[in-house]
Amino acid sequence: MTMTSSPLLELRQLDAGYGEVKVLHGISFSLPKAGRLALIGRNGVGKSTTLKAIIGLATIDAGQVLFDGADVTRLNPRERALAGIGYVPQTRDIFPSLSVEENLIAGLKGRTKAAVDEAYALFPRLKERRRNGGAQLSGGEQQMLTVARALLGKPRVLLLDEPLEGLAPIICLELMRAFETLARETGVAVLLVEQRLDDALDFAQEAVLLERGSVVHADTSAGLREKPHLLERYVGVAGHA
């Protein structure tokens, strides 16, 4: 799927997995600068592995990952992060023994300490808890901290792996509003994996359906909503208009 002639992120016929286990088979899609794309599908179809292949945490056996026209397929995760690829894993990867502010400072990547205020502007709840330890935060607050820390590295694309999983509805709403503000005001491109279908399609402009490690359909989010038979077949829900 090619959304622009000059995408920011592009996967070309990507095969990837973990050691001898092959998960992705010929995955191809692209994400434009400032674009929003949702990866949709049932559990276990390769959505998280796709993100891990992009950031360098899954083994790529064939194909390419291109970022802003450059082939980053053989770069390690740190090199990809420094190039401008931000990643927020399902595991809410924070330092539990550090305070909120210390966690944020760890994500600055050479920027001044004053940049932490950007995180507090996006998530005021974190400013209120800036002296609290990571282990003292709720699941939603830990997710906010993980996202904020990734953003302080000034990524040009942000990979979000099920950021709403296990969170209360009011926290999900707060996070999705923050993602909307972030995308609109900073122009960061977002690749979202999320099981909450309506939230994913409300946020994303484009969507890619995965099944058994392959792309089976690509469309606009609005177009996919008009194909409930596809959503029922590949996601298990028909979605809402």
N, C-alpha and C positions, 0 to 999 in steps of 0.2 A: 504494500500500500504506500503510495507516494502522495503526500499532502502538499508539498511544495517542491519546486525545482532545486532548492538548496536547504535541505532539512538540517536542523541542529543535531539530531540524533537519528541514526539509521542502522537498522539491523538487516544484514543481507544473508539470506539462506543459512541461518545460524543453527548449528547442531551443538548441543551442550548437555552437560550432566555432571555426574560425580564419579570419577574413576571409571569403572566399567559400566556403570548405570547410565544409559542414555535417556534423557528426559525431553529435550527439545529437538525437533526434526524440521529443518528448513524454515525456521522462523524469519519472516521478513515484514518489516513495517518501518515507518518513519515518523518523527515528531518535529514539527517546525519550531522555530524560535518563538518563544512565548506561547507555545501551544499547550493544550491539555488533552491527554489521551488516557483512556481507561482500558485496562486489560481485564476482560470479563471471562468467567468460566467457573465450573465446579471446582471443589477442592481437589488437588492432586493432578491438575492438567498442565502444570508448568508455569504458572504465573509468577510465583516467587523465584523460581529458577531463572526465568527470563531477566528479572531485575538483578539477580546475583551474577548472571553472565555479563550483564552490562557493566557492573561495578568491578568484576574480576574475581568473584568468590565461587564461581562454578567453572568447570573445565570446558573450554571451547574446543571442539574437535574439528569443526569446519565452519566456513563462513566468516563474516566480518562484523565488527562493531565500529561504526564510524561516528566520530564526534566533531562537529563543525568542519567536516570534510577530511579530517585526519583519521587514519586507521589506528585505533587504540586497542585492538584485539589482544596484543601481546604485552600491554602495559600491566603492571601490578595494581592492586586496589588503591594504594596511596598515590601512585602516579595519575590514575584516573580521577581521583578526588581533587588533586591539585590542578588538573586540567579543567575542572569545573563541573564534575558529576557528583551530586550529593545523594546520599542514600540513608533512608530511615528504615531499619529492619523491623520485623514483627516483634523482636525480642525486647524493644524499648531499652536500647543499649546505653545505660547511664552508669556513672560511677556512684554506687550507693553510699560510699563512705565520705564523698565530697558534698559540699553544700551546692545548692542550685547555682549560685554565682560561680563557684569554682568549676562546676561542670561546664558552664557557658564559656568561661575563660579558656578551658581546654579545647574549645572548638574555634578559637579565633584565627588560627593559622597565620600568625604574624601580624594581624591587625591590632590596633590599640585597644586597651581595656574599655575605652569609651564606647566601642561598638556594641558592648553588651546591652546598652540602652535600646538598640534596635529589637532585641529579643523581648525586652520588657514592654516595648510599645505594641508588639504583636500579641503578646500573652501577658497582660497585666497581672494575672494570677501568679505568674512566676516571680514578679517583682515583690509581691506580698510575701512570698515564701523564699526569698533569696538567701536567707540565712539557714533555712532548713536543709537537713541532709537528704540526699536522693532517696534513701530508704524510707524517709518519713512522708513521702509524697504519695498521693493516690495514683491509681493506674492512669487516669486521665492526665494528671499533672506530670507524671513521668513521660507520657507521650508528648505533651507540649514541650517538655525539656529536651527530649530527643530531637524533635523537629527544629526547635530553636537553635540548638547547638549545630545541627547540620547547616542551617541557614547562615550562621555567622561565618562560615567558610566562603560565603558569596558564590554558591553554585549557580551555573547557568541552566542546569536541569536538575530537578529533584525527583528521586525515585521513592515513592511512598508505598510500603508493603503493609496492607491492611491496617491503616492507622486507627481505625475505629473499633477494632476487634475487642470485645469484652467490656466496652465502655458504656456508661449510662447515656441515655438519649440526649440529655441536656449538654453533656460533655461532647458528644458527637456533633451536635449543632454548633457548639463553640469552635471546635476544631475545623469544621467545614467552612465556617465563616472566616476563620483565620486563613485557610488555604485560598479562599476566594479573594480576600484582601491582598494576600501575598502575590498571587498571580497577576492581579490587576495592577498593583502599584509598583512591583519590582520587575515584572516581565519575565520572571523565571518560568521556564517550561516545566510541566509536571507530568510524570508518568505514574498513574495511580492504579494500584491493585487493591480492590475493595469488594468484599462480599455483599455489602449493603448496596444493592443494585441501584435503587433510586438515587441515593446520595452520589454514587459514582457517575451516573448518567446526567444528573443535575449539574455536576461540576465540570465534567469533561465535554469537549467539543466533538471529539471523535472516540470511537470505541473499536476494540479488536476482540473478537471471540476466539478463545483457545479451546481445543479439545485434543487430548492425548498428545500434547506437546507440539501441536501444529495450529496454524491460523486457519480457521474455517470460515470466518466472515469478518469483513471490515466495513465500517459505515460511520456516518455521523451519529451522534447520540440520539438526535431526534429521529433519524431514519431507523435506527435499531428499535426504538420504542414502537415503531409502526410494524414491527415484525415479531409479534408475540410468539409465533410458532418457533422461531429461532431461540428466543429466550427460554421458552419452555423446554426445548430439546437440549440446549447446551448449558443452561444455568439451573433449570428446574423451577423457574418462576416466570410468569408472563410479564411482569413489570406493570407500571401504571402509566397512563397517558399524561 
